Amino acid sequence: QIQLVESGGGLVEPGGSLSLSCTGSGSSNMFGLYGMAWFRQAPGKEREFVVCISGNGQFTEYADSAKGRFVISRVNPKNTIYLQINNAKPEDTARYYCAARGGAMKTVASDYNNWGQGTQVTVSS
């Protein structure tokens, strides 16, 4: 079992940038074996997939809403993944969750069994 803690959320103006981090613990130096993802959930809406990354960072998959504006990366020696949000839009306002699963990355929330508590991102002027 891996514990995940997100950070970096906050208020950003439309068109601005923000960087989120998710650090894992309890993985016994096996962090690189976890496929990981970012999901988000806005008030009154279902949790939606944003982007995922393979254990070695070689493969990624983005939701259409994230393509061209979001960038996921990971630094396994630091047990951390990152989400760079560029050209932020009001519709990006949501609570962002980090998720991990042993094995391949997936785009469906129910495939992940390790979740962080989330970090709030608000895009507003």
Secondary structure, DSSP 4 states (H G I P E B T S, - for coil): --EEEEE--EEE-TT--EEEEEEEESSTT-GGGEEEEEEEE-TTS--EEEEEE-TTS--EEE-TTTTTTEEEEEEGGGTEEEEEE-S--GGG-EEEEEEEEEBS--S-GGG--EE---EEEEE--
